[in-house]
Amino acid sequence: MSKILCIIDGMTDHGFSPAEYENLSKMKYAGERDTCCGCEPETLTCVLHILGAEAVPANLRGYAEALGAGVPTGETDLILRGSRYSLKENAELVAPLPNAEKAPIKLNDENGKTYCNFYPIGDYRSIFVFPGKAGSIEKLRTFPPSRGFASAQRPEGVEAVARAFDFFRQNDSCIALWGESRECEVKRNAALFPAGKTAVITATTVVRGIAKLLDFDIIDVPGATGDVDTDLRAKTEAALAAAEKFENVVLHINGADEASHRKNPAEKKAFLGKVDREVIAALLASEHKIEVVSDHGTDPSTGVHTGEKQPVFRNFD
């Protein structure tokens, strides 16, 4: 018997009720978990806390995503995550917008020297790598959309980063730059999730980066997208198959969070219903220990992450 930990990204909000989901409501309520532990509510830190990381570096997000996406970085590079958004006339952020660029771009200064490498990593996400600028990280101020910054705000403190923001700024769109980081390590709690005995199933780049940082095995699943169109049945079958080989399986499901960022509560609720029918029902039908938790809340009325304690559900004592 193995344990399958199902992390439903952004599952909760002010209207969330387990009673609305047939299979989730059959599970035992095991109290609440402080997934933020004093940090900002975001997938990286919250998932690391759930997985028992002993310490989470302050500047990790961009590097974790780069690692998960296979983007090359160096120890002196400053690394940021980018999120493309459509804009209203007053520069208010409206909704995530797919990247126009499908291949990496080098941004050069007037002397032809590259000051930034831009990597699109799927849908609206991107990675920005600033060669040799890691030492400037403490000077930089960014404005993450997930923390409630509602307009296109130019990064402050590092001119190369502000310049890259300007390069992609349009009247009706921008790329918000945030998650400033540099290469670093994360100490794993080997007693909770041993290397070689823990598998991760996810299409979300930051969670793939977490798996690499913690030295977990990643199982790729065809049809997994990290959004509401993901193949839930294939991911569930992969998790159950992995549980025959690994002591611990982490099944990460991201669509509810994406629907919330699009400010679409109906889409979020419909997706959670599908997760309940296609994922939780199948997991509970197995002989394995099942735990379901969210990394953080995400409010579909604002599109912003929330940091309240998260309910935990189990089929075991």
MARFILO-952462 format. One record per residue (C-alpha): residue in three letters; y, x, z. Coordinates in steps of 0.5 Angstrom, whole numbers, plus 500, padded with zeros to 3 digits. Example, Ala and Ser with C-alpha at 12.3 -4.5 7.8 and 13.67 -1.06 7.14 Angstrom:
ALA491525516
SER498527514
END
This chain:
MET500500500
SER507503498
LYS514501499
ILE518498494
LEU526498496
CYS530493491
ILE537495491
ILE541489488
ASP548492486
GLY554488488
MET549482490
THR553479496
ASP560475496
HIS564470500
GLY560465497
PHE553468497
SER547464500
PRO540466500
ALA538459501
GLU540458494
TYR534463492
GLU527460492
ASN524467493
LEU529471497
SER529465502
LYS522466503
MET523473506
LYS524475513
TYR532476515
ALA532483518
GLY539484520
GLU545487517
ARG546494515
ASP552498515
THR552501508
CYS559504507
CYS559508514
GLY566508514
CYS567510507
GLU569506501
PRO565501498
GLU562504492
THR555505489
LEU555512490
THR556513497
CYS553506499
VAL546508495
LEU546515498
HIS547512505
ILE541507504
LEU537512502
GLY538516508
ALA542522505
GLU544526511
ALA551527509
VAL555525503
PRO560530500
ALA567527499
ASN568528492
LEU562527488
ARG562521484
GLY564524477
TYR559529478
ALA553525480
GLU555520474
ALA555527469
LEU548529472
GLY545522471
ALA548522464
GLY546529462
VAL553531461
PRO554539462
THR559541467
GLY560548471
GLU562550478
THR569551476
ASP570544473
LEU574538475
ILE570532473
LEU572525473
ARG569518471
GLY573514466
SER573506466
ARG576503459
TYR580496461
SER583492456
LEU591490459
LYS595485459
GLU603486457
ASN605488464
ALA599493464
GLU595489468
LEU587491468
VAL584485465
ALA576487464
PRO572492462
LEU572494455
PRO567498450
ASN569505449
ALA572506442
GLU569513441
LYS562514441
ALA561521441
PRO564527445
ILE571529444
LYS575535446
LEU582535448
ASN586541446
ASP593543448
GLU599546443
ASN595552443
GLY589550441
LYS586551448
THR581545450
TYR584542457
CYS579536457
ASN572534454
PHE571527454
TYR564524454
PRO563517453
ILE556515457
GLY555507454
ASP559501454
TYR566502458
ARG564508462
SER566515460
ILE566522464
PHE572527463
VAL571534464
PHE577539466
PRO575546465
GLY577551471
LYS580545474
ALA576544480
GLY581548485
SER586542484
ILE582537486
GLU585536493
LYS592535489
LEU589529485
ARG591522486
THR587517482
PHE587509482
PRO580506482
PRO579499479
SER574498484
ARG578499490
GLY583494488
PHE588497483
ALA590492478
SER594496473
ALA594502469
GLN596507473
ARG597514471
PRO593520475
GLU598524479
GLY598531482
VAL594535476
GLU598535469
ALA591536465
VAL589529468
ALA595525467
ARG595528460
ALA588526458
PHE590519461
ASP596519456
PHE592521450
PHE587514451
ARG593510453
GLN594504448
ASN599498449
ASP593493450
SER588498453
CYS587504458
ILE582509461
ALA582509468
LEU580516471
TRP577516478
GLY572519482
GLU574526482
SER569531484
ARG566538483
GLU559540483
CYS556540490
GLU549538493
VAL547533497
LYS542534503
ARG536529503
ASN532526509
ALA525528507
ALA522524512
LEU524518509
PHE524519502
PRO520525501
ALA520529494
GLY514528490
LYS513521493
THR519517491
ALA520514484
VAL527511482
ILE527506476
THR535505474
ALA539505468
THR545506472
THR548513471
VAL550514478
VAL544512481
ARG540516476
GLY545522478
ILE543520485
ALA536521484
LYS537528481
LEU541530487
LEU535528492
ASP530531487
PHE526524486
ASP522522480
ILE526518475
ILE522513471
ASP525510464
VAL524503462
PRO525501455
GLY530495455
ALA533497462
THR541497460
GLY544496467
ASP547490466
VAL545482465
ASP541483459
THR537488462
ASP529487461
LEU528485468
ARG520484467
ALA519491464
LYS523494470
THR519490475
GLU512492472
ALA514499472
ALA516498479
LEU509495481
ALA506501477
ALA510506480
ALA507503487
GLU500505485
LYS502513485
PHE508513489
GLU509512497
ASN516509495
VAL519506489
VAL527505489
LEU528499484
HIS536498482
ILE538492479
ASN546492477
GLY547486473
ALA550482479
ASP556488480
GLU557488472
ALA558480472
SER563481478
HIS567486475
ARG568481469
LYS570476474
ASN565471472
PRO562468478
ALA557463474
GLU554469470
LYS553473477
LYS550467480
ALA545466474
PHE543473474
LEU541473481
GLY537467480
LYS534470474
VAL532476479
ASP530472484
ARG525468479
GLU523474475
VAL523480480
ILE523478487
ALA517473486
ALA513478482
LEU514483488
LEU512478493
ALA506477490
SER504484490
GLU500487496
HIS506492497
LYS512492503
ILE518489499
GLU525490502
VAL531487498
VAL538489500
SER545490496
ASP549497496
HIS556493497
GLY559486496
THR563485490
ASP567479489
PRO567475482
SER574472483
THR577479484
GLY572484481
VAL573488487
HIS568491491
THR567489499
GLY565493505
GLU562488509
LYS555489512
GLN549487508
PRO544483509
VAL537486509
PHE530482507
ARG523484508
ASN516481507
PHE514486513
ASP515487520
END
